[in-house]
Structures are given as C-alpha cells and as structure tokens.
C-alpha cells in the first residue's frame, strides 16, 4: 500500500514538472533524481522480500523435520512477516522524505544533481569510443588517361565503417576502417567499345552510332582513414551546467587515408545500346578484360556532421598490361545513414 502511495506521488510530481514551462535542464535533473529514488524503492522491496523468503524456507524445513510445533511454525512465520513489513515501511518513509526534499529544492530553484547522477548523466550523453557508421556514397568518376578516351559518369558505393577514437577521451582524433562495395561506371567517348587485343584492353570504334556505351566495374574495398574532428566548445551538449559533453560529428571534420580492394574475375560488364533496322538492341558482355583484380588508392574527405565531400584516386592501373596507365578517380557526397554506438 505504501509503495502504491509513493508511486502515485512520484507520477504526480513528474506530471507537474513536465507540464511546467521551466528550464529543460532542471526538468531533466528532477526526472532523473526521482527515477533514482524509484529504482532504490524497487531494490529495497525486492531485497526484503528475498530475505523473508529465505527465512520462511528455513522455518518450513524446521517444521518438516519436526523440530518445531505447528503453533511455533505459525508464530515464527507471522513474526518474520511483520518484521520485514516494518523494515520496508521504514525504508519507504525515508524515501518519501527524500522525494519531499527534492521537490523543495525544485521549488526553491536549488535543484542540483549529486555526484552519482552527474557521472550517470555523463555516461549516458558521452559518445562511446567506437561507433559503427553505415553510409551511402554517390558521385561522378572519370579516368585519368593520356588519350582522354573516357567521359565523366556516375558512381555509387555502400560502406560499413567502424570509427574509433585514437585516445579514449579525446573527441578529435579517429581512425576509420571497414568494408565497402563500389560500382564504377565508365563511359567511353565517340562510339568506342572495349576489346581485348592480346594481353591488352583497348578502345576501338564500334563502327556504328551508339545510344550508349558503358563499362561497369564492381569492386570490394577495405578503406582506412585518419580523421580529425573540429569539435569545439560550441558543440558542447549541456543537459546541466555541471555536465558539459563534447562529442564528435557536431560540426566540421576531415579525413585522409587510402584503401585496398579487389575485383572478381568476371566483375567487368560492357553495356552497348544501339539501333538497327528500327529496333533497339542491348549487348552485355561480362568478363575480366585484363582488368587489375587487386587495386589500391588514396582518398580524402571533408564534411559537416553526417554529410561529407569525398575524393579518391586509384593508384593501381585500371588494366594490367596496357602501355599507358589509366587510373579511376571519383568525387562525390557521402551520407551517413545512421551511427551505432559499440563500446
């Protein structure tokens, strides 16, 4: 009964403070301190019930073995039940007084979190050391080649990255690492198509007017970057003046690094679209085309919160044995879908 009464008081006080248009920081401290008292009440009741249960079990064993009479058994059970009921009553009365004290502090404007609550609030608000970031990249890519045989085309990528603070309590320095899948779309100029000539891959005129000539390349990558976050006092979260929390990705950040990756033996597809005799045809040819299956490159990014501008350049040649090296480069936007705290 006392516990139900206390919960009624708690809920009434919570309703009062949430309907008040006072300072949000003070509301949060008030709610958390009331919640702490509620948790303590649950713990007290549960603890005393467990003690009573053990006492009753001991008494029942004594009765079963014939050590005590039925009258002694009933009297001992009653005595223990009354004892723990009084213990619970005393503890709940103390907690009622604590709630009244918290309410008075609220009324007087002197409500402050205690040391334990400050630590709890800081732990809840501060970001963890490692976070999981899922992002989608969209942009344009081209090919750096001496002959200028490619136009700019679209590209897209999906990445799953871990982001870990190099120093646990420093929100400025991170290392990013993970896995990603990238789809590069290369667009040859002037009705050209890609063919294999011995151990080389070259572009030649198709001999017809093409509506589309495109080379699709899928790659798996393992990116790694060193990131600097420009976290400053302007990004400090303050649920209470005594709890300033400085987290990353609240303003600008930048990163530099590289990647390694690979393509499959049949990870390049040439798509050719053309008209002939009034009909449209689409030819698709999938194969290796002497492409480098192992690749590596450099990358950089600069962003604000969860959107960044990125650039990467593939240092490994596109094809294995071509006399003139061709290198894919990309510029685009990276959008983080969500961040998950790990530890």
Secondary structure by P-SEA (a helix, b strand, c coil): caaaaaaaaaaaaaaaaaaccccaaaaaaaaaaaaaaaaaaaaaaaaaaaaaaaaaaaaaaaaaaccccaaaaaaaaaaaaaaaaaaaaaaaaaaaaaaaaaaaaaaaccccccaaaaaaaaaacccccbbbbbbcccbbbbbbcccccccbbbbbbbbbbbbbbccccccccccccccbbbbbbbbbccbbbbbbcccbbbbccccccccbbbbbbbbbbbbbbbbbbbcccccbbbccccbbbbbccccccccccccccccccccbbbbbbbccccbbbbbbbbccccccccccccccccccccbbbbbbbbcccccccccbbbbbbbbbbbbbccccccc
